[in-house]
Amino acid sequence: MSSTPKFAHVVFQTSRLQAMRDWYCTVLDAHVVHEGGDLCFITFDDEHHRIAFISAPTQLQARSPAAAGMHHVAYTFASLDDLLERFTALEAKGISPKAPIQHGVTTSLYYQDPDGNYVEMQVDNFATPREATAYMQGPEYTADNVGVGFSPQLMRAARAGGTPIETLMTRAWARQTSPDLPDPLVALMSS
C-alpha cells in the first residue's frame, strides 16, 4: 500500500450524552459543531469533528475494568508547561487525573471520563521519534515499560520554582519526589 490514513475521529456510545459532551469539551477545550437527536459532534482543532457521541436507546452497563476494549485515547501537548497549564485549568474545574505517570518516554496524566474511559494528556520527553524509540529500546524502559507515579502538584511547584524541564521529565525526579505513590498500572486498571 502506498497511502497512509490520517486519524479522523472517535465515536463514543453512551447513556450520558450531555455529561460526556460537557466533560470532553472541558478537558479538550473543544466546542460543539453539531448536536441533534441522539448525536453530538465536537472538535478542538481544524477537523470538522474529532469526537462524536451517540446516545444509546437503552441504559448501558458501566464498563468493567476487566472488559476487553480500547483503554485510552492520548492527546499530546507541545511542552511540559502546556501540559501543566491544562492540568491547572482542569484542577480548577474539579477534574483531576486518576493516574499521573512518568513513563520515561512521555510525562502523562490519565483522566477518566463519565463513562469510565481514560484520556491521556501527555508531553513527549524526547525531541524526536528516533530518540524516543531509542529510549524505549534501552535498559530503563525494558526493565519497567510502565513507569512511576508522580505528583503533578509537586511538578507544577517545582517548575514554578525554576526546576528545569529536563529534570522534571525523568523517572529519577518522579521517584525522588513521589516515592510512596501506588503502582500506576493498578490505578489504570481499576474503575
ABEGO torsion letter per residue (X at the ends): XABBBBBABBBBBBABAAAAAAAAAAAAGBBBABBBEABBBBBABABABABBBBBBABBBBBBBAABBEBABBBBBBABAAAAAAAAAAAAAAGBBBABBBBAGABBBBBBBBAAGBBBBBBBBABABAAAAAAAAABAAAAABAAEBBBBAAAAAAAAAAGBBAAAAABAAAAAAABAABBBAAAAAABX
